[in-house]
Amino acid sequence: MIVNYQEDGWQIISQRAHGLLSGQICFYWKHDFRPERWLETIIATTEHDDVFNEFVNDDNLLNENGGPVNFKMRKFDEDKCEELLQLALSKSRYIALLTSQHIQFLYEKETDKHIVAYCKKLKTWDGKWRKEAGLDEKEIRTAYQILEWCDALSLLICQNQVPPEGRKIEISRGPDNQQYELWSPEESVLHVTPWPFDTDSFKIHFESKTMTQLKFDNVIAFREKLKDAPVQFHTYLISK
């Protein structure tokens, strides 16, 4: 989950809500630069964090002080990576390949031998899956670069990292290797340059929860409070 501290407490955005926002952004990508298997690309982008479900099966929700754990505080968890891969693989080799690319992207700079060995194993699986599905490496790499870009933009928005007063912040390099920038000329309006989308403007929506209690005795108590917490609805206009 994404955890932002505010004056009135914790703002919580679930991993799946962030993923859904990534998929909304992906949906509007320029037609001329879309991979052939576009629907699966959108699905992979939407579901790249679906293994984390704060309402059901995620027990790593609190830190040692009883506060909610932000996603950046999580350590490598092979079981979660495997579960995420199997969810993807049950849909298609293509989605599994993009999911595998995402896991490797997250941990490519790690030096722990266990993590390095796991990522090496993923590369072996990648070759097998590409061969089975008749896909080439460049095709998958381009599709993943779109996923990663949409993920990066979603994270900037969800973490409230868009600078004030029209100052710009880098998003990520897209599949064209250009560096994209984001800024906000006014409240709830976002500009992206260069413009990578198929329409001149579109709206995005996501939900967050606000929790005024700052500390919790256990995960069960936190989860129940999270389920019942007030919902806030966020809408942004993204335009040229």
C-alpha positions as CSV (number, residue, x, y, z in Angstrom):
1,M,0.0,0.0,0.0
2,I,1.0,3.6,-0.5
3,V,1.0,5.5,2.8
4,N,1.1,9.3,2.9
5,Y,1.1,11.2,6.2
6,Q,-1.3,14.1,6.4
7,E,-2.5,16.6,9.0
8,D,-5.6,14.4,9.6
9,G,-3.7,11.1,9.7
10,W,-2.7,8.4,7.2
11,Q,-3.8,8.6,3.6
12,I,-3.8,5.0,2.4
13,I,-3.9,4.0,-1.3
14,S,-4.0,0.2,-1.9
15,Q,-1.6,-1.4,-4.3
16,R,-4.5,-2.5,-6.5
17,A,-5.9,1.0,-6.6
18,H,-2.5,2.3,-7.7
19,G,-2.4,-0.5,-10.3
20,L,-5.8,0.4,-11.6
21,L,-4.7,4.0,-12.0
22,S,-1.6,2.8,-14.0
23,G,-4.0,0.9,-16.3
24,Q,-6.2,3.9,-16.8
25,I,-3.1,5.9,-17.9
26,C,-2.0,3.0,-20.2
27,F,-5.4,2.9,-21.9
28,Y,-4.8,6.3,-23.6
29,W,-1.3,5.5,-25.0
30,K,-0.8,6.6,-28.6
31,H,-2.2,4.1,-31.2
32,D,0.9,4.2,-33.3
33,F,3.1,3.1,-30.5
34,R,0.9,0.4,-29.0
35,P,2.1,-3.2,-29.0
36,E,0.0,-5.7,-31.0
37,R,-1.3,-7.4,-27.9
38,W,-2.6,-4.1,-26.5
39,L,-5.4,-5.4,-24.3
40,E,-3.0,-7.8,-22.5
41,T,-0.6,-4.9,-22.1
42,I,-3.3,-2.9,-20.3
43,I,-4.2,-5.9,-18.1
44,A,-0.6,-6.5,-17.2
45,T,-0.2,-2.8,-16.3
46,T,-3.4,-2.8,-14.2
47,E,-2.5,-6.0,-12.4
48,H,1.2,-5.6,-11.9
49,D,0.7,-5.2,-8.1
50,D,-2.3,-7.4,-7.7
51,V,-0.6,-9.9,-5.4
52,F,-0.9,-7.4,-2.5
53,N,-4.5,-7.3,-1.1
54,E,-4.6,-5.3,2.1
55,F,-8.2,-6.4,2.8
56,V,-7.6,-10.2,2.6
57,N,-4.2,-11.9,2.6
58,D,-1.4,-9.4,3.3
59,D,-0.1,-9.7,6.8
60,N,2.9,-7.3,6.3
61,L,0.9,-4.2,7.0
62,L,2.4,-2.7,10.1
63,N,5.9,-1.6,11.1
64,E,7.5,-2.2,14.5
65,N,5.9,1.0,15.9
66,G,2.4,-0.1,14.9
67,G,2.1,2.3,11.9
68,P,1.1,1.3,8.4
69,V,3.9,0.0,6.1
70,N,4.5,2.0,3.0
71,F,5.4,-0.1,-0.1
72,K,8.9,1.3,-0.2
73,M,9.6,-0.4,3.2
74,R,8.9,-3.9,1.9
75,K,11.8,-6.3,1.4
76,F,12.1,-8.9,-1.3
77,D,9.6,-11.7,-0.8
78,E,10.0,-14.6,-3.1
79,D,6.7,-16.1,-2.2
80,K,4.9,-13.0,-3.2
81,C,6.8,-12.8,-6.5
82,E,5.9,-16.4,-7.3
83,E,2.3,-15.8,-6.4
84,L,2.2,-12.7,-8.7
85,L,3.9,-14.7,-11.5
86,Q,1.4,-17.6,-11.2
87,L,-1.5,-15.2,-11.3
88,A,-0.1,-13.7,-14.5
89,L,0.8,-17.1,-16.0
90,S,-2.8,-18.3,-15.5
91,K,-3.8,-15.6,-18.0
92,S,-1.1,-15.7,-20.7
93,R,2.6,-16.0,-21.4
94,Y,2.6,-12.4,-22.6
95,I,1.3,-11.1,-19.3
96,A,3.7,-13.4,-17.4
97,L,6.6,-12.0,-19.4
98,L,5.7,-8.4,-18.5
99,T,5.2,-9.3,-14.9
100,S,8.6,-11.0,-14.9
101,Q,10.2,-7.9,-16.4
102,H,8.7,-5.8,-13.6
103,I,10.0,-8.0,-10.9
104,Q,13.5,-7.9,-12.4
105,F,13.2,-4.1,-12.8
106,L,12.4,-3.8,-9.1
107,Y,15.4,-5.8,-8.0
108,E,18.0,-5.4,-10.7
109,K,20.3,-3.3,-8.5
110,E,20.2,-5.8,-5.5
111,T,23.4,-7.6,-4.6
112,D,21.9,-10.2,-2.3
113,K,22.8,-13.6,-3.7
114,H,19.4,-15.0,-3.2
115,I,17.7,-12.2,-5.1
116,V,20.3,-12.3,-7.9
117,A,19.7,-16.0,-8.3
118,Y,16.0,-15.5,-8.4
119,C,16.2,-12.9,-11.1
120,K,18.6,-15.1,-13.1
121,K,15.9,-17.9,-12.9
122,L,13.3,-15.4,-14.2
123,K,15.5,-14.7,-17.3
124,T,15.6,-18.4,-18.0
125,W,11.8,-18.6,-17.8
126,D,11.5,-15.5,-20.0
127,G,13.3,-17.3,-22.8
128,K,11.1,-20.4,-22.4
129,W,7.8,-18.3,-22.4
130,R,8.9,-16.2,-25.4
131,K,9.6,-19.3,-27.4
132,E,6.3,-20.9,-26.4
133,A,4.3,-17.8,-27.3
134,G,6.3,-16.9,-30.4
135,L,7.3,-13.5,-29.0
136,D,10.6,-11.7,-29.5
137,E,12.6,-9.9,-26.8
138,K,12.3,-6.5,-28.3
139,E,8.5,-6.7,-28.4
140,I,8.3,-7.6,-24.7
141,R,10.9,-4.9,-23.8
142,T,8.9,-2.2,-25.6
143,A,5.6,-3.3,-23.9
144,Y,7.2,-3.3,-20.5
145,Q,8.7,0.2,-21.0
146,I,5.1,1.4,-21.4
147,L,4.0,-0.5,-18.3
148,E,6.9,0.9,-16.3
149,W,6.2,4.5,-17.5
150,C,2.5,4.3,-16.5
151,D,3.5,2.8,-13.2
152,A,5.9,5.7,-12.5
153,L,3.3,8.3,-13.3
154,S,0.7,6.6,-11.2
155,L,3.2,6.5,-8.2
156,L,4.0,10.2,-8.6
157,I,0.3,11.0,-8.4
158,C,-0.5,8.6,-5.6
159,Q,2.4,9.7,-3.5
160,N,1.5,13.4,-3.9
161,Q,4.9,14.1,-5.4
162,V,3.7,16.5,-8.1
163,P,5.6,19.8,-7.2
164,P,3.6,23.0,-6.5
165,E,3.7,26.3,-8.5
166,G,4.1,24.6,-11.9
167,R,7.5,23.1,-11.2
168,K,8.3,20.1,-13.2
169,I,9.3,16.6,-12.2
170,E,10.7,13.7,-14.3
171,I,8.4,10.7,-14.8
172,S,10.5,8.1,-16.6
173,R,11.9,7.3,-20.0
174,G,9.3,5.8,-22.3
175,P,9.8,3.2,-25.0
176,D,11.1,5.9,-27.3
177,N,13.9,6.6,-24.8
178,Q,12.6,10.2,-24.3
179,Q,12.6,11.7,-20.8
180,Y,9.0,12.8,-19.9
181,E,8.1,15.5,-17.4
182,L,5.0,16.2,-15.3
183,W,3.7,19.4,-13.8
184,S,0.5,20.9,-12.5
185,P,-0.6,24.4,-13.6
186,E,-3.6,24.3,-11.3
187,E,-5.2,22.1,-8.7
188,S,-6.3,18.7,-10.1
189,V,-4.8,19.4,-13.6
190,L,-1.7,17.7,-14.8
191,H,0.4,18.3,-17.9
192,V,2.8,15.8,-19.5
193,T,5.5,16.7,-22.0
194,P,6.3,15.4,-24.6
195,W,2.7,14.2,-25.1
196,P,2.5,10.4,-25.4
197,F,-1.3,9.9,-25.5
198,D,-3.9,9.4,-28.2
199,T,-6.2,12.2,-27.1
200,D,-5.6,15.8,-26.1
201,S,-6.9,15.3,-22.6
202,F,-8.6,12.7,-20.4
203,K,-9.6,12.2,-16.8
204,I,-8.2,9.7,-14.3
205,H,-9.8,8.5,-11.0
206,F,-8.7,6.7,-7.9
207,E,-9.7,6.1,-4.3
208,S,-7.9,6.5,-1.0
209,K,-8.8,6.0,2.6
210,T,-8.1,8.3,5.5
211,M,-7.2,6.9,9.0
212,T,-7.0,9.2,11.9
213,Q,-5.6,6.5,14.3
214,L,-1.8,6.5,13.9
215,K,-0.9,3.3,15.8
216,F,-2.4,-0.2,15.8
217,D,-1.9,-3.2,18.1
218,N,-2.0,-5.8,15.3
219,V,-2.7,-6.4,11.6
220,I,-6.2,-7.6,12.2
221,A,-7.2,-4.4,14.0
222,F,-5.6,-2.3,11.3
223,R,-7.3,-4.2,8.5
224,E,-10.7,-3.8,10.1
225,K,-10.2,-0.1,10.6
226,L,-8.9,0.2,7.0
227,K,-12.0,-1.4,5.6
228,D,-14.3,0.9,7.5
229,A,-12.2,4.1,6.9
230,P,-13.8,7.0,5.0
231,V,-13.2,6.9,1.3
232,Q,-11.9,9.9,-0.7
233,F,-12.4,10.1,-4.4
234,H,-9.7,11.8,-6.5
235,T,-10.1,13.0,-10.1
236,Y,-7.4,14.6,-12.3
237,L,-7.5,16.0,-15.7
238,I,-4.4,15.1,-17.7
239,S,-3.9,17.4,-20.7
240,K,-1.4,18.7,-23.2
